[in-house]
Amino acid sequence: MALEYEILVLRKQMEQMFQEEQSFTAETVIEISSMLDLKINEYMKSQSMK
């Protein structure tokens, strides 16, 4: 799966979980947000190597 697509999927999941939980501090929202941060960092590193 392409990194850009993984980021998009995680972002959508985070948005959906926020809508369900109505909280940015809900454990599931934080978990997805952390995974999203890692993927964004990975993407940024891959872009700086080009």
N, CA, C, O and CB atoms as a CASP TS submission, in Angstrom:
PFRMAT TS
TARGET T0000
AUTHOR 0000-0000-0000
METHOD Language model
MODEL 1
PARENT N/A
ATOM      1  N   MET     1       0.860  -1.184   0.000  1.00  0.00           N
ATOM      2  CA  MET     1       0.000   0.000   0.000  1.00  0.00           C
ATOM      3  C   MET     1       0.899   1.238   0.000  1.00  0.00           C
ATOM      4  O   MET     1       1.844   1.325   0.784  1.00  0.00           O
ATOM      5  CB  MET     1      -0.974   0.003   1.241  1.00  0.00           C
ATOM      6  N   ALA     2       0.607   2.168  -0.859  1.00  0.00           N
ATOM      7  CA  ALA     2       1.400   3.391  -0.951  1.00  0.00           C
ATOM      8  C   ALA     2       1.268   4.214   0.329  1.00  0.00           C
ATOM      9  O   ALA     2       0.206   4.266   0.949  1.00  0.00           O
ATOM     10  CB  ALA     2       0.966   4.225  -2.171  1.00  0.00           C
ATOM     11  N   LEU     3       2.343   4.838   0.697  1.00  0.00           N
ATOM     12  CA  LEU     3       2.382   5.614   1.930  1.00  0.00           C
ATOM     13  C   LEU     3       1.333   6.727   1.930  1.00  0.00           C
ATOM     14  O   LEU     3       0.690   6.981   2.948  1.00  0.00           O
ATOM     15  CB  LEU     3       3.771   6.207   2.129  1.00  0.00           C
ATOM     16  N   GLU     4       1.166   7.385   0.785  1.00  0.00           N
ATOM     17  CA  GLU     4       0.166   8.453   0.695  1.00  0.00           C
ATOM     18  C   GLU     4      -1.232   7.910   0.971  1.00  0.00           C
ATOM     19  O   GLU     4      -2.044   8.562   1.627  1.00  0.00           O
ATOM     20  CB  GLU     4       0.211   9.120  -0.693  1.00  0.00           C
ATOM     21  N   TYR     5      -1.501   6.718   0.466  1.00  0.00           N
ATOM     22  CA  TYR     5      -2.810   6.103   0.680  1.00  0.00           C
ATOM     23  C   TYR     5      -2.992   5.719   2.151  1.00  0.00           C
ATOM     24  O   TYR     5      -4.073   5.904   2.712  1.00  0.00           O
ATOM     25  CB  TYR     5      -2.974   4.862  -0.222  1.00  0.00           C
ATOM     26  N   GLU     6      -1.944   5.187   2.772  1.00  0.00           N
ATOM     27  CA  GLU     6      -2.013   4.836   4.197  1.00  0.00           C
ATOM     28  C   GLU     6      -2.331   6.069   5.034  1.00  0.00           C
ATOM     29  O   GLU     6      -3.129   6.007   5.970  1.00  0.00           O
ATOM     30  CB  GLU     6      -0.685   4.199   4.669  1.00  0.00           C
ATOM     31  N   ILE     7      -1.701   7.191   4.690  1.00  0.00           N
ATOM     32  CA  ILE     7      -1.951   8.451   5.413  1.00  0.00           C
ATOM     33  C   ILE     7      -3.404   8.872   5.239  1.00  0.00           C
ATOM     34  O   ILE     7      -4.062   9.268   6.201  1.00  0.00           O
ATOM     35  CB  ILE     7      -1.002   9.577   4.911  1.00  0.00           C
ATOM     36  N   LEU     8      -3.895   8.785   4.028  1.00  0.00           N
ATOM     37  CA  LEU     8      -5.288   9.153   3.757  1.00  0.00           C
ATOM     38  C   LEU     8      -6.258   8.275   4.542  1.00  0.00           C
ATOM     39  O   LEU     8      -7.215   8.776   5.133  1.00  0.00           O
ATOM     40  CB  LEU     8      -5.585   9.045   2.259  1.00  0.00           C
ATOM     41  N   VAL     9      -6.010   6.964   4.549  1.00  0.00           N
ATOM     42  CA  VAL     9      -6.883   6.031   5.263  1.00  0.00           C
ATOM     43  C   VAL     9      -6.863   6.320   6.762  1.00  0.00           C
ATOM     44  O   VAL     9      -7.914   6.353   7.401  1.00  0.00           O
ATOM     45  CB  VAL     9      -6.456   4.574   4.993  1.00  0.00           C
ATOM     46  N   LEU    10      -5.676   6.528   7.325  1.00  0.00           N
ATOM     47  CA  LEU    10      -5.580   6.816   8.759  1.00  0.00           C
ATOM     48  C   LEU    10      -6.277   8.128   9.109  1.00  0.00           C
ATOM     49  O   LEU    10      -6.928   8.235  10.149  1.00  0.00           O
ATOM     50  CB  LEU    10      -4.111   6.871   9.194  1.00  0.00           C
ATOM     51  N   ARG    11      -6.138   9.115   8.243  1.00  0.00           N
ATOM     52  CA  ARG    11      -6.794  10.406   8.490  1.00  0.00           C
ATOM     53  C   ARG    11      -8.310  10.244   8.522  1.00  0.00           C
ATOM     54  O   ARG    11      -8.988  10.791   9.393  1.00  0.00           O
ATOM     55  CB  ARG    11      -6.395  11.433   7.409  1.00  0.00           C
ATOM     56  N   LYS    12      -8.831   9.484   7.559  1.00  0.00           N
ATOM     57  CA  LYS    12     -10.275   9.238   7.526  1.00  0.00           C
ATOM     58  C   LYS    12     -10.733   8.471   8.763  1.00  0.00           C
ATOM     59  O   LYS    12     -11.784   8.768   9.332  1.00  0.00           O
ATOM     60  CB  LYS    12     -10.656   8.463   6.257  1.00  0.00           C
ATOM     61  N   GLN    13      -9.934   7.478   9.178  1.00  0.00           N
ATOM     62  CA  GLN    13     -10.273   6.704  10.380  1.00  0.00           C
ATOM     63  C   GLN    13     -10.288   7.609  11.608  1.00  0.00           C
ATOM     64  O   GLN    13     -11.178   7.507  12.451  1.00  0.00           O
ATOM     65  CB  GLN    13      -9.269   5.543  10.585  1.00  0.00           C
ATOM     66  N   MET    14      -9.294   8.497  11.703  1.00  0.00           N
ATOM     67  CA  MET    14      -9.229   9.403  12.838  1.00  0.00           C
ATOM     68  C   MET    14     -10.437  10.341  12.856  1.00  0.00           C
ATOM     69  O   MET    14     -11.028  10.582  13.909  1.00  0.00           O
ATOM     70  CB  MET    14      -7.927  10.211  12.800  1.00  0.00           C
ATOM     71  N   GLU    15     -10.795  10.863  11.694  1.00  0.00           N
ATOM     72  CA  GLU    15     -11.965  11.738  11.611  1.00  0.00           C
ATOM     73  C   GLU    15     -13.236  11.004  12.030  1.00  0.00           C
ATOM     74  O   GLU    15     -14.070  11.547  12.753  1.00  0.00           O
ATOM     75  CB  GLU    15     -12.120  12.286  10.189  1.00  0.00           C
ATOM     76  N   GLN    16     -13.370   9.764  11.565  1.00  0.00           N
ATOM     77  CA  GLN    16     -14.546   8.969  11.903  1.00  0.00           C
ATOM     78  C   GLN    16     -14.600   8.679  13.405  1.00  0.00           C
ATOM     79  O   GLN    16     -15.659   8.783  14.024  1.00  0.00           O
ATOM     80  CB  GLN    16     -14.547   7.656  11.110  1.00  0.00           C
ATOM     81  N   MET    17     -13.453   8.314  13.986  1.00  0.00           N
ATOM     82  CA  MET    17     -13.420   8.027  15.421  1.00  0.00           C
ATOM     83  C   MET    17     -13.718   9.284  16.238  1.00  0.00           C
ATOM     84  O   MET    17     -14.376   9.215  17.276  1.00  0.00           O
ATOM     85  CB  MET    17     -12.052   7.449  15.820  1.00  0.00           C
ATOM     86  N   PHE    18     -13.234  10.422  15.770  1.00  0.00           N
ATOM     87  CA  PHE    18     -13.543  11.668  16.473  1.00  0.00           C
ATOM     88  C   PHE    18     -15.049  11.920  16.446  1.00  0.00           C
ATOM     89  O   PHE    18     -15.632  12.316  17.455  1.00  0.00           O
ATOM     90  CB  PHE    18     -12.783  12.861  15.839  1.00  0.00           C
ATOM     91  N   GLN    19     -15.677  11.690  15.293  1.00  0.00           N
ATOM     92  CA  GLN    19     -17.122  11.886  15.190  1.00  0.00           C
ATOM     93  C   GLN    19     -17.871  10.972  16.154  1.00  0.00           C
ATOM     94  O   GLN    19     -18.861  11.378  16.763  1.00  0.00           O
ATOM     95  CB  GLN    19     -17.594  11.635  13.754  1.00  0.00           C
ATOM     96  N   GLU    20     -17.398   9.742  16.288  1.00  0.00           N
ATOM     97  CA  GLU    20     -18.048   8.780  17.190  1.00  0.00           C
ATOM     98  C   GLU    20     -17.806   9.127  18.656  1.00  0.00           C
ATOM     99  O   GLU    20     -18.722   9.075  19.476  1.00  0.00           O
ATOM    100  CB  GLU    20     -17.544   7.364  16.906  1.00  0.00           C
ATOM    101  N   GLU    21     -16.572   9.478  18.972  1.00  0.00           N
ATOM    102  CA  GLU    21     -16.194   9.717  20.371  1.00  0.00           C
ATOM    103  C   GLU    21     -16.470  11.153  20.821  1.00  0.00           C
ATOM    104  O   GLU    21     -16.633  11.414  22.013  1.00  0.00           O
ATOM    105  CB  GLU    21     -14.724   9.400  20.568  1.00  0.00           C
ATOM    106  N   GLN    22     -16.521  12.085  19.857  1.00  0.00           N
ATOM    107  CA  GLN    22     -16.691  13.510  20.158  1.00  0.00           C
ATOM    108  C   GLN    22     -15.603  14.020  21.106  1.00  0.00           C
ATOM    109  O   GLN    22     -15.851  14.863  21.969  1.00  0.00           O
ATOM    110  CB  GLN    22     -18.075  13.760  20.771  1.00  0.00           C
ATOM    111  N   SER    23     -14.389  13.483  20.922  1.00  0.00           N
ATOM    112  CA  SER    23     -13.281  13.877  21.787  1.00  0.00           C
ATOM    113  C   SER    23     -11.954  13.596  21.093  1.00  0.00           C
ATOM    114  O   SER    23     -11.738  12.514  20.545  1.00  0.00           O
ATOM    115  CB  SER    23     -13.352  13.135  23.139  1.00  0.00           C
ATOM    116  N   PHE    24     -11.065  14.596  21.127  1.00  0.00           N
ATOM    117  CA  PHE    24      -9.716  14.389  20.603  1.00  0.00           C
ATOM    118  C   PHE    24      -8.852  13.617  21.592  1.00  0.00           C
ATOM    119  O   PHE    24      -7.777  13.137  21.232  1.00  0.00           O
ATOM    120  CB  PHE    24      -9.062  15.728  20.274  1.00  0.00           C
ATOM    121  N   THR    25      -9.311  13.494  22.830  1.00  0.00           N
ATOM    122  CA  THR    25      -8.513  12.811  23.847  1.00  0.00           C
ATOM    123  C   THR    25      -8.965  11.369  24.094  1.00  0.00           C
ATOM    124  O   THR    25      -8.453  10.705  24.995  1.00  0.00           O
ATOM    125  CB  THR    25      -8.571  13.584  25.141  1.00  0.00           C
ATOM    126  N   ALA    26      -9.912  10.890  23.306  1.00  0.00           N
ATOM    127  CA  ALA    26     -10.333   9.490  23.422  1.00  0.00           C
ATOM    128  C   ALA    26      -9.159   8.595  23.028  1.00  0.00           C
ATOM    129  O   ALA    26      -8.404   8.925  22.114  1.00  0.00           O
ATOM    130  CB  ALA    26     -11.588   9.196  22.524  1.00  0.00           C
ATOM    131  N   GLU    27      -9.011   7.487  23.702  1.00  0.00           N
ATOM    132  CA  GLU    27      -7.860   6.600  23.487  1.00  0.00           C
ATOM    133  C   GLU    27      -7.738   6.162  22.027  1.00  0.00           C
ATOM    134  O   GLU    27      -6.639   6.153  21.472  1.00  0.00           O
ATOM    135  CB  GLU    27      -7.973   5.370  24.385  1.00  0.00           C
ATOM    136  N   THR    28      -8.847   5.803  21.410  1.00  0.00           N
ATOM    137  CA  THR    28      -8.792   5.344  20.016  1.00  0.00           C
ATOM    138  C   THR    28      -8.363   6.460  19.064  1.00  0.00           C
ATOM    139  O   THR    28      -7.624   6.215  18.111  1.00  0.00           O
ATOM    140  CB  THR    28     -10.155   4.798  19.587  1.00  0.00           C
ATOM    141  N   VAL    29      -8.820   7.669  19.319  1.00  0.00           N
ATOM    142  CA  VAL    29      -8.438   8.816  18.485  1.00  0.00           C
ATOM    143  C   VAL    29      -6.941   9.083  18.642  1.00  0.00           C
ATOM    144  O   VAL    29      -6.249   9.348  17.659  1.00  0.00           O
ATOM    145  CB  VAL    29      -9.265  10.085  18.867  1.00  0.00           C
ATOM    146  N   ILE    30      -6.450   9.013  19.861  1.00  0.00           N
ATOM    147  CA  ILE    30      -5.023   9.243  20.116  1.00  0.00           C
ATOM    148  C   ILE    30      -4.171   8.164  19.460  1.00  0.00           C
ATOM    149  O   ILE    30      -3.119   8.465  18.895  1.00  0.00           O
ATOM    150  CB  ILE    30      -4.746   9.284  21.627  1.00  0.00           C
ATOM    151  N   GLU    31      -4.613   6.914  19.527  1.00  0.00           N
ATOM    152  CA  GLU    31      -3.867   5.817  18.897  1.00  0.00           C
ATOM    153  C   GLU    31      -3.750   6.016  17.389  1.00  0.00           C
ATOM    154  O   GLU    31      -2.670   5.862  16.818  1.00  0.00           O
ATOM    155  CB  GLU    31      -4.542   4.474  19.193  1.00  0.00           C
ATOM    156  N   ILE    32      -4.851   6.352  16.759  1.00  0.00           N
ATOM    157  CA  ILE    32      -4.829   6.571  15.307  1.00  0.00           C
ATOM    158  C   ILE    32      -3.994   7.799  14.981  1.00  0.00           C
ATOM    159  O   ILE    32      -3.244   7.798  14.005  1.00  0.00           O
ATOM    160  CB  ILE    32      -6.265   6.734  14.750  1.00  0.00           C
ATOM    161  N   SER    33      -4.117   8.837  15.782  1.00  0.00           N
ATOM    162  CA  SER    33      -3.340  10.049  15.569  1.00  0.00           C
ATOM    163  C   SER    33      -1.843   9.763  15.659  1.00  0.00           C
ATOM    164  O   SER    33      -1.058  10.304  14.881  1.00  0.00           O
ATOM    165  CB  SER    33      -3.737  11.120  16.586  1.00  0.00           C
ATOM    166  N   SER    34      -1.451   8.924  16.594  1.00  0.00           N
ATOM    167  CA  SER    34      -0.039   8.560  16.738  1.00  0.00           C
ATOM    168  C   SER    34       0.457   7.777  15.526  1.00  0.00           C
ATOM    169  O   SER    34       1.563   8.014  15.040  1.00  0.00           O
ATOM    170  CB  SER    34       0.172   7.738  18.015  1.00  0.00           C
ATOM    171  N   MET    35      -0.358   6.850  15.043  1.00  0.00           N
ATOM    172  CA  MET    35       0.011   6.097  13.839  1.00  0.00           C
ATOM    173  C   MET    35       0.124   7.038  12.638  1.00  0.00           C
ATOM    174  O   MET    35       1.020   6.902  11.805  1.00  0.00           O
ATOM    175  CB  MET    35      -1.027   4.982  13.553  1.00  0.00           C
ATOM    176  N   LEU    36      -0.791   7.981  12.571  1.00  0.00           N
ATOM    177  CA  LEU    36      -0.775   8.961  11.485  1.00  0.00           C
ATOM    178  C   LEU    36       0.493   9.803  11.544  1.00  0.00           C
ATOM    179  O   LEU    36       1.119  10.052  10.513  1.00  0.00           O
ATOM    180  CB  LEU    36      -2.018   9.867  11.553  1.00  0.00           C
ATOM    181  N   ASP    37       0.876  10.240  12.733  1.00  0.00           N
ATOM    182  CA  ASP    37       2.119  11.006  12.904  1.00  0.00           C
ATOM    183  C   ASP    37       3.322  10.223  12.389  1.00  0.00           C
ATOM    184  O   ASP    37       4.174  10.772  11.690  1.00  0.00           O
ATOM    185  CB  ASP    37       2.327  11.372  14.384  1.00  0.00           C
ATOM    186  N   LEU    38       3.387   8.947  12.734  1.00  0.00           N
ATOM    187  CA  LEU    38       4.501   8.111  12.287  1.00  0.00           C
ATOM    188  C   LEU    38       4.549   8.012  10.771  1.00  0.00           C
ATOM    189  O   LEU    38       5.618   8.112  10.169  1.00  0.00           O
ATOM    190  CB  LEU    38       4.396   6.717  12.894  1.00  0.00           C
ATOM    191  N   LYS    39       3.393   7.818  10.158  1.00  0.00           N
ATOM    192  CA  LYS    39       3.332   7.700   8.697  1.00  0.00           C
ATOM    193  C   LYS    39       3.690   9.019   8.021  1.00  0.00           C
ATOM    194  O   LYS    39       4.366   9.022   6.993  1.00  0.00           O
ATOM    195  CB  LYS    39       1.935   7.248   8.255  1.00  0.00           C
ATOM    196  N   ILE    40       3.249  10.126   8.582  1.00  0.00           N
ATOM    197  CA  ILE    40       3.588  11.435   8.012  1.00  0.00           C
ATOM    198  C   ILE    40       5.087  11.674   8.124  1.00  0.00           C
ATOM    199  O   ILE    40       5.710  12.168   7.184  1.00  0.00           O
ATOM    200  CB  ILE    40       2.806  12.571   8.723  1.00  0.00           C
ATOM    201  N   ASN    41       5.670  11.327   9.268  1.00  0.00           N
ATOM    202  CA  ASN    41       7.123  11.469   9.428  1.00  0.00           C
ATOM    203  C   ASN    41       7.865  10.598   8.426  1.00  0.00           C
ATOM    204  O   ASN    41       8.849  11.034   7.827  1.00  0.00           O
ATOM    205  CB  ASN    41       7.548  11.103  10.861  1.00  0.00           C
ATOM    206  N   GLU    42       7.400   9.377   8.245  1.00  0.00           N
ATOM    207  CA  GLU    42       8.005   8.467   7.270  1.00  0.00           C
ATOM    208  C   GLU    42       7.915   9.068   5.854  1.00  0.00           C
ATOM    209  O   GLU    42       8.875   9.016   5.086  1.00  0.00           O
ATOM    210  CB  GLU    42       7.306   7.074   7.319  1.00  0.00           C
ATOM    211  N   TYR    43       6.768   9.625   5.532  1.00  0.00           N
ATOM    212  CA  TYR    43       6.577  10.246   4.224  1.00  0.00           C
ATOM    213  C   TYR    43       7.517  11.437   4.043  1.00  0.00           C
ATOM    214  O   TYR    43       8.141  11.585   2.992  1.00  0.00           O
ATOM    215  CB  TYR    43       5.117  10.693   4.052  1.00  0.00           C
ATOM    216  N   MET    44       7.618  12.281   5.063  1.00  0.00           N
ATOM    217  CA  MET    44       8.483  13.465   4.979  1.00  0.00           C
ATOM    218  C   MET    44       9.947  13.056   4.790  1.00  0.00           C
ATOM    219  O   MET    44      10.671  13.675   4.010  1.00  0.00           O
ATOM    220  CB  MET    44       8.334  14.335   6.250  1.00  0.00           C
ATOM    221  N   LYS    45      10.379  12.016   5.502  1.00  0.00           N
ATOM    222  CA  LYS    45      11.750  11.522   5.350  1.00  0.00           C
ATOM    223  C   LYS    45      11.991  11.008   3.938  1.00  0.00           C
ATOM    224  O   LYS    45      13.040  11.264   3.346  1.00  0.00           O
ATOM    225  CB  LYS    45      12.038  10.412   6.368  1.00  0.00           C
ATOM    226  N   SER    46      11.013  10.281   3.403  1.00  0.00           N
ATOM    227  CA  SER    46      11.174   9.737   2.050  1.00  0.00           C
ATOM    228  C   SER    46      11.225  10.854   1.005  1.00  0.00           C
ATOM    229  O   SER    46      11.899  10.722  -0.017  1.00  0.00           O
ATOM    230  CB  SER    46      10.027   8.767   1.725  1.00  0.00           C
ATOM    231  N   GLN    47      10.520  11.938   1.260  1.00  0.00           N
ATOM    232  CA  GLN    47      10.526  13.048   0.321  1.00  0.00           C
ATOM    233  C   GLN    47      11.835  13.836   0.374  1.00  0.00           C
ATOM    234  O   GLN    47      12.292  14.359  -0.642  1.00  0.00           O
ATOM    235  CB  GLN    47       9.358  13.969   0.602  1.00  0.00           C
ATOM    236  N   SER    48      12.427  13.915   1.552  1.00  0.00           N
ATOM    237  CA  SER    48      13.681  14.679   1.682  1.00  0.00           C
ATOM    238  C   SER    48      14.864  13.926   1.078  1.00  0.00           C
ATOM    239  O   SER    48      15.902  14.528   0.805  1.00  0.00           O
ATOM    240  CB  SER    48      13.965  14.991   3.159  1.00  0.00           C
ATOM    241  N   MET    49      14.720  12.608   0.866  1.00  0.00           N
ATOM    242  CA  MET    49      15.791  11.805   0.280  1.00  0.00           C
ATOM    243  C   MET    49      15.809  11.892  -1.248  1.00  0.00           C
ATOM    244  O   MET    49      16.760  11.439  -1.885  1.00  0.00           O
ATOM    245  CB  MET    49      15.645  10.353   0.711  1.00  0.00           C
ATOM    246  N   LYS    50      14.779  12.463  -1.824  1.00  0.00           N
ATOM    247  CA  LYS    50      14.699  12.538  -3.293  1.00  0.00           C
ATOM    248  C   LYS    50      15.545  13.656  -3.834  1.00  0.00           C
ATOM    249  O   LYS    50      15.595  13.862  -5.047  1.00  0.00           O
ATOM    250  CB  LYS    50      13.262  12.725  -3.746  1.00  0.00           C
TER
END
